[in-house]
Amino acid sequence: MALALGCAACARAAVVIDFDSLKLPDYGVIPSDYGVTSDPSLADVRYRTFNASNGKTLTNYLEFWNSDYGDLSKIAFPSSNGGVGEITLVPAAGYGVRLLSFDMAGWPSADRSSSIMRILDGGGAVVFDYAANGPVTIQGDVNGLRHSTFTPNLFLPGSVTFQWGVDWDIGLDNFRFEVAAIPEPSTWLLLAGGAGVVLWRARRRFRGTGGAD
């Protein structure tokens, strides 16, 4: 708990990349720097579409669509059907990113299946894989939810990358995150010590009420 509170104190207010300010036609190219001004400690936002089998970049961008991805409007999708969409948030030195939530939906107002859906750290390692046990159903039709919301609430020091595919009829919207300073090692030790005190006191109270070791 102390660690969680410590990280929360380092974070700025949550921001969202939602593509709503873009005035593009369907299949329009999302600008390469779109969203970089959403937080003063965000150094870069990167988009691309790549080949799932060999990782080769197909385009250094995602494309834009205005409507009918479920009930979402103005969304991002991979520029090539069968490709994997990718968005990377790069914070300034000494900062990390907490990916809070994002929305996805299928076109044209249809449920879709995402066989690739994962979060990577700055070194390219997969830290969370939604599709580890099989494709993920993405909502979109009129029978039930009109879009899917995912809430990883995951903090990574340095960059965070989200990838999804391999169907360009799956769109991404409302990419919500916080940029937070990475605590110094001494701060981590202080927070860890605080957590230890909390656990020690809880243990004493438990024993005082007759609890066994």
HUMO-V85936 format. One record per backbone hydrogen bond with DSSP energy under -0.5 kcal/mol. NH is the residue of the N-H (numbers start at 1). CO is the residue of the C=O. If there is no record, write none. Layout:
nh	co
NH	CO
NH	CO
This chain:
nh	co
5	1
6	2
7	3
8	4
9	5
10	6
10	7
11	7
11	8
12	179
15	177
17	175
18	16
22	19
24	22
27	64
28	25
28	64
30	28
30	62
34	31
36	33
38	35
39	36
42	39
43	41
43	90
44	90
46	88
48	86
49	59
50	84
51	56
52	82
55	51
58	49
59	49
63	77
64	28
65	75
69	72
70	68
70	106
71	146
72	69
74	66
75	65
76	172
77	63
79	61
82	166
83	80
84	50
85	164
86	48
87	162
88	46
89	160
90	44
90	88
91	89
92	41
95	92
96	180
97	156
97	158
98	178
99	97
99	154
100	98
100	176
101	176
102	150
103	173
104	148
105	171
106	139
107	169
109	68
109	106
110	106
112	138
114	136
115	113
115	165
116	165
118	163
119	128
120	161
121	125
122	159
124	121
127	119
127	125
128	119
130	117
130	128
131	117
132	129
134	131
136	114
138	112
139	137
140	145
144	142
148	104
150	102
153	100
154	99
156	97
158	95
160	89
161	120
162	87
163	118
164	85
165	116
170	167
171	105
171	169
172	76
173	103
175	17
176	101
176	174
177	15
178	98
180	96
180	178
181	10
182	94
183	181
187	184
188	184
189	185
190	186
191	187
192	188
193	189
194	190
195	191
196	192
197	193
198	194
199	195
200	196
201	197
202	198
203	199
204	200
205	201
206	202
207	203
208	204
209	205
209	206
210	207
211	206
